C-alpha cells in the first residue's frame, strides 16, 4: 500500500512538472503572433490580455523597478 501511494505521488509530481514545462508565457505567446490588447493593475501584479484572432489569454507578470524586464507569473486561456 505504501509503495502504491509513493508511486502515485511520483506520477502526480511528474505530471505537474511536465505541465509546467509546456505552460505558455508572454514571450512564447508574442512569438506565436499574439498581441497585447489590454493591460491593468491587480493585487497580484500587472495583468495583460493577449489576443490572436479569436484566441485570448490572460497573463500576470511581475516587474522589477530598476529594469524594463517583465517575468511571467502565469498565463491561462480565457474561454
N, C-alpha and C positions, 0 to 999 in steps of 0.2 A: 504494500500500500504506500509506504514512504517513497519507494522508487517511482511509483506511478505519479505521485504528487510532484516529485522533483522533475521528472521528465515533462510533465505538463507545464510547470513553471518555466523550464528552459525553452520549450517550444513557444510559449507566450512571449517571453522576452525576445526571442529571435524574430517573431512576427512584428513586434513593436519596433525593433531596431531596423528591420527591413523596410517597414512602412516609413520610418523617419528618413531613411536614405532616399526614398522616392518622393518625398514631400516637395511641393513647389515652393519657390521663394520669389521675391520681387525680381531678382536678376534673371532667373530662369523664365519667368513669365514675360518679361520685357524682350528676352531673346526669342520668344515664340511669337512676337508680334503684338502682344498686349500693350495697351496704352493706359496711363494713369488718367482716369476721368474725374476723380474727385479725391479730396483729402479732408481729414478732420482730426481734431484732437479728442482723445478719450482719456479715461483714468488710467489705462494701461499703456498709453503712448500714442503716437501718431497712427492713424488708420488711413489706408489707401484702398480705393476701388480701382481695379484694373479690368479693362474690358477688351474683348476681341470678338467682333460680330455679336452673337447672342450669348456669349460665354462671359460670366462675370465672377471675379474673385475679390474677396475682402482680405486684405493683409494688414497685419500690425507690425510696426517696426520700432526699433529703438535708435535713438540718436545720441551722438556724443557732442557736447557743447563746443569742443575745440576743433572739430573736423566736420566736413560735409558728408561723411560716411554714414549710411544707414545700414543697420543689421536687421534682417527679417526675424521676427519672433515666430510668426506662423502665418500661413495663408490657407484659406478654405474657399471652396466654390460656393457661390450663392445660387440657390435653386429657385 
